[in-house]
Amino acid sequence: MYEVPPVDIPSADNSIYVCETCKSQIEKREQIDPEHWRVLTETMWSEYAPVQVVAWRMLSRLRNESWAADSLDILYLDDDTLEWAKKTGDHEQDATVQFHQDSNGTRLYDGDTVVLIKTLDVKGSSVNAKLGTVIKNIRLDPNNTDYIEGKIDGQTIVILTKYLRKG
């Protein structure tokens, strides 16, 4: 079950059934697989407004695919449904999703353990983070994919992801 945002009160009138792959790509937890979404060329004709909204948003995010651009050109939404579809701003973004990645391009998650690949001076502190220092239980900065938070010598610091690798 996926509640199509924005949702004030969850109900059947603003929810749809989707597979786990669709849900993770809609919610930007995974990169979009354009082939998985080709079904939109048929489902976009649904009379159910939440399906139309998700179809319009996903086709907009996939607009660099010729089939998606063609489908988007012929998709009609009434004014209220189009207004609902535009509320989240998802249509202004492309299909790529930014994730926290270490210096090798490996995806990082909250709670991971990382290792410093460079000795770093910690600004505003006497702590010196040496090459090879292990940092356990990191936290990802939700506002910037270049930053993580971790503790070194009991002090929480912000570290650029380009200076670490997954441990």
Residue pairs with C-beta under 8 A, 6 or more apart in sequence:
1 15
1 16
1 17
2 15
2 16
2 17
2 18
2 22
2 23
2 26
2 54
3 10
3 14
3 15
4 14
4 15
4 16
4 50
4 53
4 54
4 84
5 87
5 88
6 87
6 88
7 14
13 49
13 50
14 50
15 50
16 48
16 50
16 51
16 54
18 26
18 54
21 30
21 33
21 36
22 36
24 30
25 31
25 32
25 33
25 36
25 37
26 54
26 57
26 58
28 97
29 97
30 97
31 95
31 96
31 97
32 58
32 61
32 62
32 95
32 96
32 97
34 62
34 65
34 68
34 95
37 58
37 59
37 62
37 68
38 67
40 55
40 58
40 59
40 68
40 71
41 67
41 71
43 51
43 55
44 51
44 52
44 55
44 56
44 59
44 71
44 75
46 52
46 55
49 80
49 81
49 84
52 75
52 77
52 81
52 85
53 77
53 81
53 84
53 85
55 75
56 72
56 75
56 77
56 82
56 85
56 91
57 85
57 88
57 90
57 91
59 68
59 71
59 72
59 75
60 72
60 90
60 91
60 92
61 90
61 91
61 93
61 94
61 95
62 68
62 95
63 69
63 72
63 94
64 94
64 95
77 85
85 91
98 145
99 107
99 108
99 145
100 107
100 108
100 109
100 140
100 141
100 145
100 148
100 161
101 107
101 108
101 145
101 161
102 108
102 114
102 161
102 164
102 165
102 166
103 117
103 161
103 162
103 163
103 164
103 165
104 165
104 166
106 165
106 166
108 114
108 138
108 140
108 148
108 161
108 166
109 140
110 138
110 139
110 140
111 137
111 138
112 137
112 138
112 166
112 167
113 134
113 135
113 136
113 137
113 138
113 166
113 167
114 134
114 135
114 138
114 148
114 150
114 164
114 165
114 166
114 167
115 132
115 133
115 134
115 135
115 164
115 165
115 166
115 167
116 129
116 130
116 131
116 132
116 133
116 135
116 159
116 163
116 164
117 131
117 163
117 164
117 165
118 131
118 163
119 128
119 129
119 130
119 131
120 128
120 129
120 159
120 163
121 128
121 129
122 128
122 129
122 152
122 155
122 157
125 155
125 157
127 152
127 153
127 155
127 157
129 152
129 157
129 159
133 152
134 167
135 150
135 151
135 152
135 159
135 164
136 150
136 151
137 150
137 151
138 148
138 149
138 150
139 148
139 149
139 150
140 148
140 149
141 147
141 148
141 149
141 158
145 161
146 160
146 161
146 162
147 158
147 159
147 160
147 161
148 158
148 159
148 161
148 164
149 156
149 157
149 158
149 159
150 156
150 157
150 159
151 157
